[in-house]
Every structure is written in structure tokens, then in C-alpha cells.
């Protein structure tokens, strides 16, 4: 994988955003592979395909590329809130590729894959409506809140210029895609429980530690008044999917390959 961007191909464009788009999309076509299957390349999506920049020629997995000269930290700006939420609930989101570039010579510094199965409803934040004086007055966009996506749903292909093996990336992708077996409207609970428990930073945890997130999870799911039973249910779901093992009563451990 070549990390340098071919800056010469964008010389004829005046707009900085156009140059960035041409540079990063060209790089992606020349260097990226499909994380969902064994294909070693992606192809450009058909013209006017909404929210999709690339597809896999073998498995048709859709990808959307987002590029920035600044590192992606907490938020990723995306499209209309209502459209995003509907696509999430109907499992029509693409997989997101977050590309951070910079330096001299201009190169790809970081690249993170966020598979659609790893994005819960709680991670979609509505932005403020556009002002009445705006051309699209009242329009509400959204952000993807990366800190509400579990670590398993943020897969590093490139980190600080270091390239991960395609084998490790595909293994991580297969792991988070186990959650795809859960219907999207129900998957949010599982992802939210996974995210808060991963924040403990320990391979083992107790049921009481899981209960300590009751208030946070209640805020994410105000429609549910029985949060503790829901937490226990999701621990069983995570166990059945192979992420957790029950060590003994009230004690849980993350599987190393989870």
C-alpha cells in the first residue's frame, strides 16, 4: 500500500475541497481492498449513488469515504439526520472510511473503518436546524459520535503511518459483523452495552460494574424503564455471539478474539 497522495492529478482544480476529493478518492481506488471479502480492490460507485463512494466488485459491500486534514476525533459530520436514522434502522448504511491526511509530502496518516453493524442509534447526533435565513432553512444534519461506537467498530487500517495487515482488518470486520445477525432496531442496545463496558478498560468485569452504567443507558434509551433486566439480557446476547464468557456468577470476561 502506497501512502503518498499523487498531488499532480489535482493540479487543475482550483477548489481545495475538489483537490482533496480527487486526491483521496484516487488513492482509495488504487490502494484499498474490501474488508468484507477477499477482494483486493474497490471500484467507484455508479454516478448519483447517494451516500456511497465505492463498492466491492465481488460482494457489493458499499463504502463511503470521508477525508480530512485534521484527525477524526469525537464527531464525523454526515448528511440529513432523518435520512441517516432511517438508513440505519433499515440496515442500508455504507461502511465508513475515515481518512486523515497531511504532512510533506502529502500522505495518508490514518485510516479507520467504521462498519455499519457497529453504529448504534445513540451515535447519531442531530445538529442544530439551519437558520431561517439559510437556503435550506430548518434542515437538520447529523454527526456520527465516534465515542459512542464500541472499539470493535473502529478498525484501524492505518495508524500514524503504520499499515495493518489485511488479515487482521478482515478478522476484526468479521467480528463486529456478528452483530449484523441482530435486527438493526434492536442492535443499538447491544452496541451501547458493549461500548460502556469496554470503557472499563479491563478484560473482566462484574455485574455490579455493568449496573453502574444504568443511568447512562437509561439516558440513551428513555423508552425503557427496566434497564437492569435489559443489561442482563444484553450480556447473554454478547455471550451467545462469542464476545463474552460467563466465568462465574456475576463475573464476566471478554473473549480475546471477540
Residue frames as qw, qx, qy, qz and C-alpha x, y, z in Angstrom:
[[0.000, 0.889, 0.459, 0.000, 0.00, 0.00, 0.00],
 [0.413, 0.296, 0.006, 0.861, 1.39, 3.38, -1.06],
 [0.227, -0.678, -0.527, 0.460, 0.67, 6.13, 1.49],
 [0.142, -0.310, 0.146, 0.929, 1.70, 9.15, -0.60],
 [0.451, 0.708, 0.457, -0.292, -1.02, 11.06, -2.40],
 [0.529, 0.232, 0.461, 0.674, -0.42, 11.76, -6.10],
 [0.015, -0.678, -0.262, 0.687, -0.78, 15.54, -5.84],
 [0.082, -0.221, 0.524, 0.819, -0.17, 16.13, -9.54],
 [0.024, 0.394, 0.854, 0.337, -3.55, 14.73, -10.52],
 [0.100, -0.791, -0.565, 0.213, -5.35, 17.55, -8.70],
 [0.350, -0.237, 0.089, 0.902, -3.33, 20.46, -10.07],
 [0.000, 0.307, 0.509, 0.804, -6.06, 21.63, -12.45],
 [0.344, -0.701, -0.616, -0.102, -8.65, 22.05, -9.69],
 [0.065, 0.582, -0.170, 0.793, -8.95, 25.46, -8.02],
 [0.656, -0.577, 0.011, -0.487, -11.13, 24.49, -5.08],
 [0.077, -0.482, 0.812, -0.320, -9.30, 23.00, -2.08],
 [0.703, -0.009, 0.562, -0.435, -12.24, 20.68, -1.41],
 [0.840, 0.482, -0.098, -0.230, -12.22, 19.45, -5.02],
 [0.366, 0.628, -0.674, 0.133, -8.48, 18.80, -4.86],
 [0.349, -0.331, 0.776, -0.408, -8.87, 16.87, -1.62],
 [0.830, 0.187, 0.334, -0.406, -11.72, 14.81, -3.04],
 [0.756, 0.566, -0.309, -0.111, -9.81, 13.90, -6.21],
 [0.159, 0.598, -0.746, 0.247, -6.62, 13.07, -4.31],
 [0.429, -0.233, 0.761, -0.427, -8.22, 10.87, -1.68],
 [0.849, 0.276, 0.239, -0.381, -10.69, 9.11, -3.98],
 [0.656, 0.599, -0.456, -0.055, -7.90, 8.32, -6.45],
 [0.020, -0.494, 0.812, -0.312, -5.75, 7.00, -3.63],
 [0.665, -0.052, 0.581, -0.466, -8.61, 4.81, -2.40],
 [0.859, 0.424, -0.033, -0.285, -9.21, 3.30, -5.84],
 [0.552, 0.608, -0.561, 0.103, -5.53, 2.49, -6.21],
 [0.131, 0.421, -0.777, 0.448, -4.88, 1.16, -2.71],
 [0.551, -0.189, 0.506, -0.636, -7.96, -0.01, -0.84],
 [0.262, -0.010, -0.948, -0.179, -9.30, -3.54, -0.59],
 [0.637, -0.427, -0.303, -0.566, -12.62, -4.92, 0.60],
 [0.158, -0.368, 0.750, -0.526, -12.74, -5.70, 4.32],
 [0.759, 0.006, 0.307, -0.574, -15.89, -7.79, 3.88],
 [0.964, 0.230, 0.133, -0.027, -14.42, -10.36, 1.50],
 [0.753, -0.262, 0.333, 0.503, -11.15, -11.39, -0.16],
 [0.512, 0.774, 0.220, 0.300, -11.32, -8.82, -2.95],
 [0.598, -0.283, -0.017, 0.749, -8.11, -6.80, -3.19],
 [0.117, 0.094, 0.216, 0.965, -9.75, -3.77, -4.75],
 [0.234, 0.623, 0.563, -0.489, -12.77, -1.50, -4.64],
 [0.277, 0.344, 0.530, 0.724, -14.42, 0.23, -7.57],
 [0.115, 0.046, 0.109, -0.986, -16.06, 3.62, -7.85],
 [0.328, 0.459, 0.747, -0.352, -19.79, 3.60, -7.24],
 [0.287, 0.542, 0.607, 0.505, -22.09, 4.43, -10.12],
 [0.050, 0.220, 0.011, 0.974, -22.79, 8.10, -10.68],
 [0.465, -0.366, -0.072, -0.803, -25.52, 9.62, -8.48],
 [0.684, -0.277, -0.670, 0.082, -25.36, 6.75, -5.97],
 [0.324, -0.798, 0.090, -0.501, -26.31, 8.50, -2.76],
 [0.606, -0.680, 0.351, -0.217, -24.03, 8.12, 0.30],
 [0.911, -0.098, 0.338, 0.215, -21.79, 5.52, -1.41],
 [0.106, 0.832, -0.425, -0.342, -18.39, 6.27, -2.95],
 [0.218, 0.430, -0.857, -0.182, -17.07, 2.75, -3.57],
 [0.909, -0.085, 0.147, -0.380, -18.39, -0.78, -3.82],
 [0.445, -0.369, 0.801, 0.158, -16.72, -4.16, -3.79],
 [0.494, 0.341, -0.540, -0.589, -16.79, -5.79, -7.26],
 [0.315, 0.053, -0.948, -0.021, -17.23, -9.23, -5.66],
 [0.170, -0.392, -0.842, 0.329, -19.55, -8.88, -2.65],
 [0.033, -0.687, -0.414, -0.596, -21.07, -5.44, -3.44],
 [0.455, -0.596, -0.424, 0.508, -20.25, -4.08, 0.03],
 [0.189, 0.869, 0.182, 0.419, -20.78, -0.28, -0.01],
 [0.585, -0.323, -0.225, 0.709, -18.24, 2.20, 1.38],
 [0.088, 0.960, 0.162, 0.211, -18.33, 5.93, 1.99],
 [0.661, 0.071, -0.182, 0.724, -15.04, 7.84, 2.20],
 [0.190, -0.970, -0.134, -0.067, -14.65, 10.84, 4.48],
 [0.712, 0.200, -0.139, 0.658, -11.35, 12.73, 4.34],
 [0.247, -0.963, -0.080, -0.067, -9.86, 15.46, 6.48],
 [0.458, 0.590, -0.414, 0.520, -6.57, 17.22, 7.10],
 [0.336, -0.510, 0.508, -0.608, -7.46, 17.13, 10.80],
 [0.111, 0.039, -0.984, 0.131, -7.64, 13.88, 12.77],
 [0.581, -0.417, -0.458, -0.528, -11.11, 12.43, 13.28],
 [0.025, 0.224, -0.727, 0.649, -11.76, 12.61, 17.00],
 [0.289, 0.196, 0.740, -0.574, -15.23, 12.72, 18.55],
 [0.551, 0.577, 0.380, -0.468, -17.57, 13.70, 15.70],
 [0.286, 0.011, 0.699, 0.656, -17.89, 12.95, 12.00],
 [0.388, 0.399, 0.085, -0.826, -20.19, 15.28, 10.06],
 [0.256, 0.186, 0.900, 0.299, -22.73, 13.44, 7.94],
 [0.097, -0.306, -0.554, -0.768, -25.95, 14.07, 6.00],
 [0.493, -0.408, -0.107, -0.761, -29.57, 14.70, 6.96],
 [0.286, -0.258, 0.773, -0.505, -30.47, 13.34, 10.40],
 [0.777, 0.158, 0.318, -0.520, -33.80, 11.77, 9.37],
 [0.765, 0.489, -0.373, -0.192, -32.28, 10.14, 6.29],
 [0.216, 0.489, -0.801, 0.272, -29.36, 8.77, 8.30],
 [0.452, -0.153, 0.700, -0.532, -31.58, 7.32, 11.02],
 [0.842, 0.285, 0.105, -0.445, -33.90, 5.69, 8.51],
 [0.651, 0.521, -0.550, -0.037, -30.98, 4.14, 6.65],
 [0.033, -0.412, 0.823, -0.389, -29.51, 2.86, 9.93],
 [0.616, -0.009, 0.574, -0.539, -32.78, 1.26, 11.05],
 [0.865, 0.402, 0.050, -0.297, -33.22, -0.38, 7.62],
 [0.751, -0.299, 0.476, 0.346, -29.59, -1.59, 7.51],
 [0.642, 0.696, 0.224, 0.232, -28.82, 0.48, 4.41],
 [0.194, -0.921, 0.266, 0.208, -25.85, 2.42, 5.73],
 [0.720, 0.543, -0.388, 0.192, -22.49, 2.08, 3.96],
 [0.788, -0.373, -0.142, 0.469, -19.33, 1.19, 5.82],
 [0.049, 0.997, -0.053, 0.026, -17.46, 4.41, 6.61],
 [0.791, 0.099, -0.070, 0.600, -13.78, 5.01, 5.82],
 [0.204, -0.974, -0.041, 0.093, -12.29, 7.92, 7.77],
 [0.776, 0.281, 0.012, 0.565, -9.10, 9.12, 6.09],
 [0.277, -0.924, 0.044, 0.258, -6.77, 11.63, 7.74],
 [0.769, 0.386, 0.092, 0.501, -4.04, 13.02, 5.50],
 [0.138, -0.984, 0.094, 0.053, -1.27, 15.60, 5.78],
 [0.708, -0.439, 0.349, 0.430, 2.48, 16.08, 6.05],
 [0.410, 0.820, -0.310, -0.252, 5.10, 16.74, 3.40],
 [0.223, -0.057, -0.591, -0.773, 4.95, 15.01, 1.04],
 [0.636, -0.098, 0.136, -0.753, 1.17, 14.82, 1.38],
 [0.313, 0.105, -0.943, -0.036, 0.32, 11.32, 2.60],
 [0.715, -0.456, -0.371, -0.379, -2.33, 9.23, 4.30],
 [0.021, -0.494, 0.660, -0.566, -1.61, 9.31, 8.04],
 [0.328, 0.034, 0.826, -0.458, -4.58, 7.42, 9.49],
 [0.506, -0.031, -0.549, -0.665, -7.45, 5.39, 8.07],
 [0.294, 0.003, 0.810, -0.508, -10.24, 3.98, 10.22],
 [0.350, -0.191, -0.755, -0.521, -13.03, 1.70, 9.06],
 [0.376, 0.025, 0.566, -0.733, -16.39, 2.00, 10.85],
 [0.098, -0.182, -0.916, -0.345, -18.59, -0.92, 9.73],
 [0.420, -0.359, -0.231, -0.801, -22.30, -0.18, 9.66],
 [0.723, -0.370, -0.579, -0.073, -23.05, -3.00, 12.12],
 [0.538, -0.176, -0.473, 0.676, -21.03, -1.12, 14.73],
 [0.030, -0.215, 0.023, -0.976, -23.05, 2.11, 14.67],
 [0.068, -0.496, -0.817, 0.286, -25.91, 2.35, 17.23],
 [0.014, 0.818, 0.445, 0.365, -28.77, 4.84, 17.05],
 [0.455, -0.826, -0.151, 0.297, -27.29, 6.63, 20.06],
 [0.559, -0.267, 0.280, 0.733, -24.21, 7.53, 18.00],
 [0.231, 0.510, 0.479, 0.676, -26.26, 9.61, 15.54],
 [0.180, -0.522, -0.370, 0.747, -26.45, 13.16, 16.87],
 [0.269, 0.814, 0.458, 0.236, -28.83, 15.72, 15.37],
 [0.367, 0.019, -0.038, 0.929, -27.23, 19.06, 14.60],
 [0.135, 0.533, 0.348, -0.759, -28.97, 22.39, 15.08],
 [0.508, 0.673, 0.527, 0.102, -31.50, 23.24, 12.32],
 [0.403, 0.215, 0.225, 0.860, -30.28, 25.69, 9.72],
 [0.010, 0.380, 0.292, -0.878, -31.26, 29.30, 10.37],
 [0.442, 0.682, 0.521, -0.262, -34.45, 30.74, 8.80],
 [0.231, 0.841, -0.226, -0.435, -32.26, 32.84, 6.51],
 [0.345, -0.335, 0.809, 0.337, -30.43, 29.79, 5.13],
 [0.411, 0.215, -0.592, -0.659, -31.24, 28.43, 1.67],
 [0.570, -0.192, -0.785, -0.150, -32.40, 25.16, 3.29],
 [0.296, -0.440, 0.364, -0.766, -33.97, 26.77, 6.35],
 [0.793, -0.266, 0.253, -0.486, -34.81, 24.27, 9.08],
 [0.837, 0.284, -0.467, -0.016, -32.72, 21.45, 7.57],
 [0.649, -0.636, 0.389, -0.152, -31.24, 19.19, 10.26],
 [0.596, 0.501, -0.625, 0.049, -27.95, 17.45, 9.64],
 [0.892, -0.446, 0.000, -0.069, -26.24, 14.89, 11.84],
 [0.069, 0.706, -0.693, 0.130, -22.94, 13.83, 13.32],
 [0.895, -0.078, -0.438, 0.035, -21.63, 10.32, 13.95],
 [0.411, -0.790, 0.371, -0.263, -20.37, 10.29, 17.54],
 [0.644, 0.389, -0.653, 0.087, -17.29, 8.08, 17.41],
 [0.051, -0.336, 0.764, -0.549, -17.02, 7.74, 21.17],
 [0.698, 0.017, 0.416, -0.582, -20.43, 6.02, 21.16],
 [0.842, 0.341, -0.378, -0.181, -19.21, 3.41, 18.68],
 [0.852, -0.465, 0.231, 0.074, -17.57, 0.47, 20.52],
 [0.216, -0.680, 0.604, 0.355, -13.83, -0.06, 19.95],
 [0.569, 0.092, 0.790, 0.209, -14.66, -3.14, 17.89],
 [0.458, 0.759, 0.462, 0.032, -16.46, -0.83, 15.47],
 [0.124, 0.953, -0.236, -0.145, -13.42, 1.39, 14.87],
 [0.922, -0.012, 0.256, 0.289, -10.93, -0.68, 12.89],
 [0.079, -0.841, 0.340, 0.414, -7.57, 0.91, 12.10],
 [0.872, 0.444, 0.107, 0.177, -6.26, 0.15, 8.61],
 [0.533, 0.450, -0.204, 0.687, -3.52, 2.77, 9.02],
 [0.500, -0.837, -0.205, 0.091, -2.45, 4.32, 12.34],
 [0.270, -0.868, 0.286, 0.303, 0.18, 7.08, 12.40],
 [0.370, 0.692, -0.547, -0.291, 1.54, 5.86, 9.08],
 [0.210, -0.261, 0.942, -0.038, 1.68, 2.20, 10.15],
 [0.621, 0.101, -0.458, -0.628, -0.28, -0.17, 7.90],
 [0.661, -0.155, 0.638, -0.364, -2.29, -3.00, 9.46],
 [0.106, -0.097, 0.924, 0.355, -2.37, -6.34, 7.68],
 [0.538, -0.056, -0.387, -0.746, -5.43, -7.06, 5.56],
 [0.525, -0.163, -0.835, 0.038, -5.77, -10.33, 7.51],
 [0.187, -0.252, -0.637, 0.704, -6.15, -8.52, 10.85],
 [0.284, 0.112, -0.028, -0.952, -8.54, -5.96, 9.35],
 [0.580, -0.075, -0.603, -0.543, -10.79, -8.63, 7.85],
 [0.436, -0.206, -0.828, 0.287, -10.74, -10.60, 11.10],
 [0.005, -0.230, -0.438, 0.869, -11.83, -7.50, 13.03],
 [0.422, 0.060, -0.288, -0.858, -14.51, -6.79, 10.42],
 [0.550, -0.155, -0.785, -0.240, -15.91, -10.33, 10.70],
 [0.272, -0.210, -0.745, 0.571, -16.01, -9.96, 14.46],
 [0.192, 0.248, 0.266, -0.912, -18.14, -6.80, 14.52],
 [0.460, 0.062, -0.512, -0.723, -20.29, -8.13, 11.69],
 [0.206, -0.212, -0.942, 0.158, -21.57, -10.85, 14.02],
 [0.134, 0.379, 0.481, -0.779, -23.84, -8.11, 15.32],
 [0.324, 0.161, -0.446, -0.819, -25.41, -7.95, 11.89],
 [0.264, -0.220, -0.931, -0.124, -27.41, -11.02, 12.88],
 [0.041, -0.527, -0.628, 0.571, -29.43, -8.76, 15.21],
 [0.211, 0.779, 0.492, 0.327, -32.12, -6.61, 13.61],
 [0.330, 0.397, -0.090, 0.852, -30.90, -3.02, 13.41],
 [0.378, -0.686, -0.086, -0.616, -33.61, -1.52, 15.70],
 [0.850, -0.520, -0.080, -0.038, -32.58, -3.96, 18.47],
 [0.802, 0.222, -0.203, 0.517, -28.84, -3.84, 17.82],
 [0.044, 0.765, -0.166, 0.621, -28.45, -0.44, 19.43],
 [0.718, -0.639, 0.134, -0.243, -28.89, -1.84, 22.92],
 [0.955, -0.072, 0.033, 0.287, -26.21, -4.46, 22.36],
 [0.555, 0.521, -0.079, 0.644, -23.76, -1.91, 20.98],
 [0.211, -0.796, 0.136, -0.551, -24.43, 0.58, 23.77],
 [0.842, -0.519, 0.132, -0.063, -23.86, -2.05, 26.45],
 [0.877, 0.156, 0.011, 0.454, -20.68, -3.17, 24.69],
 [0.309, 0.706, -0.093, 0.630, -19.43, 0.43, 24.48],
 [0.420, -0.779, 0.194, -0.424, -19.94, 1.28, 28.15],
 [0.923, -0.352, 0.139, 0.068, -18.44, -2.00, 29.33],
 [0.778, 0.352, -0.028, 0.519, -15.39, -1.57, 27.09],
 [0.036, 0.840, -0.143, 0.522, -14.85, 1.83, 28.72],
 [0.772, -0.625, 0.111, -0.038, -13.92, -0.01, 31.94],
 [0.296, 0.773, -0.559, 0.045, -10.64, -0.94, 30.24],
 [0.405, -0.385, 0.806, -0.197, -10.50, -4.38, 31.82],
 [0.347, 0.103, -0.855, -0.372, -10.83, -7.86, 30.36],
 [0.309, -0.387, -0.861, 0.116, -13.02, -8.94, 33.29],
 [0.228, -0.285, 0.124, -0.923, -15.87, -7.11, 34.99],
 [0.063, 0.226, 0.886, -0.400, -18.69, -7.79, 37.43],
 [0.030, -0.643, -0.706, -0.296, -22.42, -7.50, 37.11],
 [0.255, -0.806, -0.323, 0.425, -22.34, -4.64, 39.61],
 [0.261, -0.380, 0.316, 0.829, -19.90, -2.78, 37.36],
 [0.074, 0.326, 0.721, 0.607, -22.31, -3.31, 34.47],
 [0.178, -0.770, -0.611, 0.042, -25.14, -1.94, 36.63],
 [0.318, -0.550, -0.096, 0.766, -23.05, 1.20, 37.30],
 [0.068, -0.039, 0.476, 0.876, -23.94, 2.28, 33.74],
 [0.102, 0.570, 0.812, -0.078, -27.69, 2.06, 34.42],
 [0.067, 0.783, 0.231, -0.574, -28.16, 5.83, 34.41],
 [0.016, -0.478, 0.518, 0.710, -26.14, 6.36, 31.22],
 [0.053, 0.131, 0.912, 0.384, -28.00, 3.60, 29.39],
 [0.106, 0.664, 0.683, -0.284, -31.36, 4.90, 30.63],
 [0.078, 0.710, -0.051, -0.698, -30.50, 8.27, 29.09],
 [0.013, 0.267, -0.744, -0.612, -29.70, 6.58, 25.77],
 [0.257, -0.257, -0.862, -0.353, -32.94, 4.56, 25.87],
 [0.242, -0.073, 0.393, -0.884, -35.57, 6.67, 27.68],
 [0.698, -0.064, -0.342, -0.626, -38.36, 4.46, 26.35],
 [0.738, -0.069, -0.666, 0.083, -37.14, 1.53, 28.52],
 [0.436, -0.705, 0.223, -0.513, -37.90, 1.64, 32.23],
 [0.931, -0.316, 0.179, -0.023, -36.36, -1.74, 33.06],
 [0.340, 0.811, -0.476, 0.003, -32.71, -1.07, 32.41],
 [0.364, -0.513, 0.768, -0.124, -31.13, -3.66, 34.72],
 [0.800, 0.169, 0.568, -0.097, -33.01, -6.61, 33.18],
 [0.648, 0.759, -0.037, -0.053, -32.07, -5.22, 29.76],
 [0.010, 0.775, -0.631, 0.026, -28.40, -5.12, 30.76],
 [0.589, -0.231, 0.768, -0.096, -28.55, -8.78, 31.85],
 [0.793, 0.488, 0.342, -0.124, -30.26, -9.68, 28.59],
 [0.474, 0.838, -0.268, -0.025, -27.54, -7.96, 26.55],
 [0.279, -0.611, 0.740, -0.035, -24.81, -9.75, 28.50],
 [0.737, 0.095, 0.666, -0.065, -26.41, -13.00, 27.37],
 [0.666, 0.736, 0.089, -0.083, -26.55, -11.73, 23.78],
 [0.153, 0.841, -0.519, -0.003, -22.86, -10.83, 23.88],
 [0.516, -0.350, 0.780, -0.055, -22.09, -14.25, 25.31],
 [0.780, 0.348, 0.511, -0.094, -24.10, -16.04, 22.63],
 [0.560, 0.824, -0.081, -0.022, -22.32, -14.05, 19.91],
 [0.888, 0.088, -0.133, 0.432, -18.93, -15.06, 21.30],
 [0.162, 0.773, -0.201, 0.580, -17.82, -11.71, 22.72],
 [0.379, -0.584, 0.474, -0.539, -18.16, -12.68, 26.39],
 [0.601, -0.083, -0.794, 0.045, -17.81, -15.70, 28.60],
 [0.607, -0.668, 0.019, -0.430, -19.51, -16.12, 31.96],
 [0.302, 0.443, -0.761, 0.365, -16.71, -17.01, 34.39],
 [0.222, -0.278, -0.857, 0.372, -18.90, -17.49, 37.44],
 [0.099, -0.798, -0.594, -0.023, -21.99, -15.94, 38.93],
 [0.121, -0.967, -0.130, 0.184, -21.74, -12.18, 38.49],
 [0.341, -0.642, 0.462, 0.508, -18.32, -12.28, 36.79],
 [0.746, 0.633, 0.204, -0.035, -17.70, -11.88, 33.04],
 [0.459, -0.485, 0.468, 0.579, -14.68, -11.93, 30.76],
 [0.530, 0.703, -0.189, -0.435, -14.17, -10.65, 27.22],
 [0.920, 0.146, 0.289, 0.221, -13.07, -13.28, 24.73],
 [0.391, -0.523, 0.354, 0.670, -9.64, -12.42, 23.34],
 [0.210, 0.085, 0.684, 0.693, -10.81, -12.89, 19.76],
 [0.147, 0.715, 0.646, -0.224, -14.13, -11.11, 20.39]]
